Amino acid sequence: MHDYRSSLRVVGVTLIVVGILDIGWMIWCVAHRQSYSSRFNIFAVIAGILLIRGGLRTANVVAFFSAFMLSSLVGVLVVFPFLVPFDLVLAYSRVYPVSFSVSSLVAVCVLVLLGWIYRRLTAPPIMAAIAERYSHWKSFWRRPRTGFLAGVPLVVILVVSLSFMLHGATAERAIAEAKQKVGEGYKFYVSSWSMHSSGGRSHYATVVTAYSQKDIKEIPIEWDE
């Protein structure tokens, strides 16, 4: 009993600290009008509190989502070189070396943290306590490792979506208009696009990244059809 509660407490405190730091970072980004994206913040704090209180249900859920996020992130890293031009990555590392280095370090830390959380919350004492207290649960739902399988469809959807976005008439038109705006000497990559229909017409909004060895520009392109 002491072993599993001790492990829950350690993970809980870690999640609370990470959540508070993430909330602080979110506030800073909002105050400075910077983009912000995270899966921790207040959810990590709440989960941490429940774990400190000995929540075995929470332990099972957190372990599942740790596996899910870990699988998704690793999958994205695997397919990333096939979706984003390598010279664009090099351009970011040259033009924005500090932010690129920080982002890379954060990504590595998140992967390590997720792996550590999953390992701690699937330790034998915790799994035995869950099996004893919730013996009526079906075995499939009591196995956090199913989160690894759940992350695969997300990666597949991402690959299909990006492949559709990067190839086709919409991408070609966006790139053609971006070329007219920035001129020669750049390579182009469609980083995002969306389409909304209203009144029988479609409105397209895209962002094309124009990049060279020394410069990166985000070019918004919009049109109606």
C-alpha positions as CSV (number, residue, x, y, z in Angstrom):
1,M,0.0,0.0,0.0
2,H,2.8,2.4,0.9
3,D,4.7,1.7,-2.2
4,Y,1.9,2.6,-4.7
5,R,0.9,5.7,-2.7
6,S,4.5,6.9,-2.6
7,S,4.8,6.6,-6.4
8,L,1.5,8.4,-6.9
9,R,2.6,11.2,-4.7
10,V,5.9,11.7,-6.6
11,V,4.2,11.8,-10.0
12,G,1.5,14.1,-8.5
13,V,4.0,16.6,-7.2
14,T,5.8,16.5,-10.6
15,L,2.6,17.2,-12.5
16,I,1.7,20.1,-10.3
17,V,5.1,21.7,-10.7
18,V,5.0,21.2,-14.5
19,G,1.4,22.5,-14.7
20,I,2.2,25.6,-12.7
21,L,5.2,26.4,-14.9
22,D,3.2,25.8,-18.0
23,I,0.4,28.1,-16.8
24,G,3.0,30.8,-16.1
25,W,4.4,30.3,-19.6
26,M,0.9,30.6,-21.1
27,I,0.3,33.9,-19.3
28,W,3.6,35.2,-20.6
29,C,2.8,34.2,-24.1
30,V,-0.7,35.8,-24.0
31,A,0.8,39.0,-22.5
32,H,3.4,39.2,-25.2
33,R,1.1,38.0,-28.0
34,Q,3.1,34.9,-28.7
35,S,1.7,31.6,-29.9
36,Y,1.1,29.0,-27.2
37,S,0.4,25.3,-27.5
38,S,0.5,22.8,-24.6
39,R,-1.4,19.8,-23.2
40,F,-0.4,20.3,-19.6
41,N,-1.4,23.6,-17.7
42,I,-4.4,23.3,-15.5
43,F,-5.1,19.6,-16.4
44,A,-1.7,18.6,-15.0
45,V,-2.4,20.5,-11.8
46,I,-5.7,18.8,-11.3
47,A,-4.3,15.4,-12.1
48,G,-1.4,16.0,-9.8
49,I,-3.7,16.8,-6.9
50,L,-5.8,13.7,-7.5
51,L,-2.7,11.5,-7.6
52,I,-1.4,13.0,-4.3
53,R,-4.7,12.0,-2.8
54,G,-4.2,8.4,-4.0
55,G,-6.5,8.4,-7.0
56,L,-6.0,5.1,-8.8
57,R,-8.5,5.9,-11.4
58,T,-6.6,9.1,-12.1
59,A,-3.3,7.0,-12.3
60,N,-4.9,4.8,-14.9
61,V,-6.2,7.7,-17.0
62,V,-2.9,9.7,-16.8
63,A,-0.9,6.6,-17.7
64,F,-3.1,6.0,-20.7
65,F,-2.8,9.6,-22.0
66,S,0.9,9.6,-21.3
67,A,1.2,6.5,-23.6
68,F,-1.2,8.2,-26.1
69,M,0.8,11.4,-26.2
70,L,4.2,9.6,-26.3
71,S,3.0,7.5,-29.2
72,S,1.7,10.5,-31.1
73,L,4.8,12.6,-30.6
74,V,7.1,9.8,-31.6
75,G,5.0,9.1,-34.6
76,V,5.0,12.8,-35.6
77,L,8.8,12.9,-35.3
78,V,9.1,9.8,-37.5
79,V,7.0,11.2,-40.3
80,F,8.1,14.8,-39.9
81,P,11.1,14.5,-42.3
82,F,8.7,13.3,-45.0
83,L,6.2,16.1,-44.6
84,V,8.4,19.2,-43.9
85,P,11.4,20.0,-46.2
86,F,14.7,19.5,-44.4
87,D,16.1,22.8,-45.8
88,L,13.1,24.6,-44.1
89,V,14.1,23.1,-40.8
90,L,17.7,24.2,-41.4
91,A,16.4,27.7,-42.3
92,Y,14.6,27.9,-38.9
93,S,17.7,26.8,-37.1
94,R,19.8,29.5,-38.8
95,V,17.3,32.4,-38.7
96,Y,15.8,31.7,-35.2
97,P,18.6,29.7,-33.4
98,V,17.4,30.5,-29.9
99,S,13.8,29.6,-30.3
100,F,14.7,26.6,-32.4
101,S,17.0,25.3,-29.7
102,V,14.5,26.0,-27.0
103,S,11.7,24.2,-28.9
104,S,13.9,21.2,-29.5
105,L,14.9,21.0,-25.9
106,V,11.3,21.3,-24.7
107,A,10.3,18.5,-27.1
108,V,13.0,16.2,-25.7
109,C,12.0,17.1,-22.1
110,V,8.3,16.4,-22.9
111,L,9.2,13.0,-24.3
112,V,11.3,12.1,-21.3
113,L,8.6,13.3,-18.9
114,L,5.9,11.3,-20.6
115,G,8.0,8.2,-20.6
116,W,8.9,8.7,-16.9
117,I,5.2,9.3,-16.0
118,Y,4.1,6.2,-17.8
119,R,6.8,4.0,-16.3
120,R,6.0,5.2,-12.7
121,L,2.3,4.9,-13.1
122,T,2.5,1.4,-14.6
123,A,4.8,0.0,-11.9
124,P,3.7,-3.4,-10.5
125,P,2.4,-2.0,-7.1
126,I,0.1,0.5,-8.8
127,M,-1.2,-2.0,-11.4
128,A,-1.8,-4.5,-8.6
129,A,-3.7,-2.0,-6.6
130,I,-5.9,-1.0,-9.6
131,A,-6.6,-4.7,-10.3
132,E,-7.6,-5.3,-6.7
133,R,-9.8,-2.3,-6.3
134,Y,-11.4,-2.3,-9.7
135,S,-11.6,-6.0,-10.5
136,H,-14.8,-5.4,-12.5
137,W,-13.0,-3.4,-15.1
138,K,-12.5,-5.1,-18.4
139,S,-8.8,-6.0,-19.0
140,F,-8.6,-3.8,-22.1
141,W,-9.6,-0.6,-20.3
142,R,-7.3,-1.5,-17.4
143,R,-4.2,-1.6,-19.6
144,P,-2.7,1.9,-20.1
145,R,-0.5,0.5,-22.9
146,T,-3.5,0.7,-25.2
147,G,-2.8,4.4,-25.3
148,F,0.2,3.6,-27.6
149,L,-2.3,2.0,-30.1
150,A,-4.7,5.0,-29.8
151,G,-1.9,7.4,-30.8
152,V,-1.4,5.7,-34.2
153,P,-4.7,6.8,-35.9
154,L,-3.8,10.4,-34.9
155,V,-0.5,10.2,-36.8
156,V,-2.3,8.7,-39.8
157,I,-4.9,11.5,-39.9
158,L,-2.1,14.1,-39.6
159,V,-0.2,12.5,-42.5
160,V,-3.2,12.3,-44.7
161,S,-4.3,15.8,-43.9
162,L,-0.9,17.3,-44.6
163,S,-0.5,15.3,-47.8
164,F,-3.8,16.7,-49.0
165,M,-2.9,20.2,-47.9
166,L,0.6,20.2,-49.5
167,H,-0.5,18.8,-52.9
168,G,-3.3,20.0,-55.1
169,A,-4.7,23.0,-56.9
170,T,-5.2,25.0,-53.6
171,A,-1.6,24.7,-52.6
172,E,-0.4,25.5,-56.1
173,R,-2.4,28.7,-56.3
174,A,-1.3,29.8,-52.8
175,I,2.3,29.3,-53.7
176,A,1.9,31.0,-57.1
177,E,0.4,34.1,-55.4
178,A,3.1,34.0,-52.6
179,K,5.8,34.1,-55.3
180,Q,4.3,37.2,-56.8
181,K,4.5,38.9,-53.4
182,V,8.1,38.1,-52.3
183,G,9.8,37.6,-55.7
184,E,12.7,35.3,-56.5
185,G,15.2,33.7,-54.2
186,Y,12.8,31.9,-52.0
187,K,11.4,28.4,-51.6
188,F,7.8,27.9,-50.5
189,Y,5.9,25.6,-48.2
190,V,2.2,25.7,-47.5
191,S,2.1,25.7,-43.7
192,S,-1.7,25.9,-43.3
193,W,-4.9,26.4,-45.1
194,S,-8.6,26.4,-44.5
195,M,-11.8,26.7,-46.5
196,H,-15.2,28.0,-45.6
197,S,-18.3,27.9,-47.8
198,S,-21.1,30.5,-47.6
199,G,-23.8,31.5,-50.1
200,G,-22.6,29.1,-52.8
201,R,-19.0,30.5,-52.6
202,S,-15.9,29.2,-51.0
203,H,-13.4,31.3,-49.1
204,Y,-9.8,30.0,-48.9
205,A,-7.3,31.2,-46.3
206,T,-3.8,29.9,-46.5
207,V,-0.4,30.7,-45.0
208,V,2.7,30.1,-47.2
209,T,6.1,30.0,-45.7
210,A,8.7,31.6,-48.0
211,Y,12.2,30.8,-46.9
212,S,15.8,31.2,-47.9
213,Q,19.1,30.6,-46.1
214,K,18.9,34.0,-44.4
215,D,15.2,34.8,-44.2
216,I,11.8,33.3,-43.4
217,K,8.5,35.0,-44.2
218,E,4.9,34.0,-43.4
219,I,2.7,35.0,-46.3
220,P,-1.1,35.0,-45.8
221,I,-3.0,34.3,-49.0
222,E,-6.8,34.5,-49.3
223,W,-9.3,34.2,-52.2
224,D,-12.9,33.4,-53.0
225,E,-14.2,31.0,-55.6
